[in-house]
Amino acid sequence: MHFFPSGPCRSGISSYNILQMDRFRRCALVLLLVCAVTKTARAQDTILQLTFAGDIMVHTANYLTADYPEIYRSIAPLLRKDDLSFANLEFPVDPSRAYSSYPRFNGTPEYLQAAVEAGVEVFSLANNHAFDQGRDGVFQTLLVLSKMGEQSYHRLYAGGIRGNLRKPFEPVEIRCRGVRIGFLAVCQMVNVPMPHFYVHIVDYRNRRHRETFLPLIQEIAPRYDLFILSYHGGREYSRRPEEAKMAFFERLLEAGVDIIWGHHPHVVQPHRLVEREEGRGLIMPSTGNLISGMMIGVNPEEPDQDLAWTSDSALWLVTVRIQQDRAAVQRVSPVSIANCRNGRGEIFIDTLPGVARRALSEDWLNYYRERAALMYHSLREEGGPSVMERQPARIVLNKR
């Protein structure tokens, strides 16, 4: 939006004399030089702390939670102390319709507001459930987020869907600590057929999609100091990414993407740091679930069951250095988190060490102790000792 001064404009310039115009030019030149020097200084050495989380789901167990802010209370300090926090919003929000769960989700503004208040600033909206409520669901989701952004203590950003078919899908520009960030969100497919492309679809298995999207990235990525791509796709519940998906991601890094933030499998997949001439890039094929109701069927006596991997994930704390217009990932520090239930059956997020402070039964404490060890070794394997230096979470059983 542009704001223009009131009153006549055309007569204003003609009223200046030559001396006034010369002074104006000099002031403008000084201002431009100051801005250029400031931008250069910032670009030379700026450190950003970013947090990437997985899917925010709204299963029935999540919707029935009495206190939505309580879901995020344990991790909110981590989300609030960084520069930006990212999460995938895997449901539309249409207040004109009733809540609905799988297979066609519809969340509520109150449920979304809890994530905003916890510290999430950037939402990916491109996912397979984005069109669950049709075109109206797309419009309403954008409207709800816009209103929340006006009322929030921090600015909100979202990408991946559009309400106006005449507007092309473009990166969302984020200005943070003098750094110009480009954020683009795409997904492999949607569950409900679309009459038009309201959701940004890029199927890594489709050759035409790949060969169209890669040149686009080559064109737009250089406009930003840091370029982040959100990708929702791949095989669900697979703890290893498909070779074709990783090959596509590697080509995207070559094309100019600095960080690829993936989701959809609902489980964590190994991340990869990639050395490049322009600076180290990062691929996170899948960041798992941030919050969901999938743990309802988990048996505490089977900590290594497949379903258990949908209930544990991580907050990926990523340190990025922007120097001389080049972005390089300096460090990746995954913080293990878990979905856990209280006595009423409500599901909350906590760090795995934090679970020990909850009033859980001995069988569940045993379960989380085993899960902590499994997640520790999984994250070591994903990042290696150089980026994962934390010790396994110690959960001390409360002998009652």
KAFEN-V530437 format. One record per run of one state. SS is the DSSP state (H for helix, E for strand, L for the rest). FROM is the first residue (numbers start at 1). TO is the last residue. If there is no record, write none. Layout:
# KAFEN-V530437
ss = <SS | SS>
from = <FROM | FROM>
to = <TO | TO>
This chain:
# KAFEN-V530437
ss = <L | H | L | H | L | E | L | H | L | H | L | H | L | E | L | E | L | E | L | E | L | H | L | E | L | H | L | E | L | E | L | E | L | E | L | E | L | E | L | H | L | E | L | H | L | E | L | E | L | E | L | E | L | E | L | E | L | H | L | H | L | E | L | E | L | E | H | L | H | L>
from = <1 | 10 | 15 | 18 | 45 | 46 | 57 | 60 | 64 | 68 | 73 | 76 | 81 | 84 | 90 | 93 | 94 | 100 | 101 | 106 | 108 | 109 | 119 | 122 | 125 | 134 | 152 | 157 | 160 | 161 | 162 | 172 | 177 | 179 | 188 | 199 | 200 | 201 | 202 | 207 | 224 | 226 | 233 | 243 | 256 | 259 | 264 | 268 | 269 | 271 | 275 | 281 | 285 | 287 | 288 | 289 | 292 | 294 | 298 | 306 | 311 | 312 | 324 | 326 | 342 | 347 | 352 | 356 | 362 | 384>
to = <9 | 14 | 17 | 44 | 45 | 56 | 59 | 63 | 67 | 72 | 75 | 80 | 83 | 89 | 92 | 93 | 99 | 100 | 105 | 107 | 108 | 118 | 121 | 124 | 133 | 151 | 156 | 159 | 160 | 161 | 171 | 176 | 178 | 187 | 198 | 199 | 200 | 201 | 206 | 223 | 225 | 232 | 242 | 255 | 258 | 263 | 267 | 268 | 270 | 274 | 280 | 284 | 286 | 287 | 288 | 291 | 293 | 297 | 305 | 310 | 311 | 323 | 325 | 341 | 346 | 351 | 355 | 361 | 383 | 400>
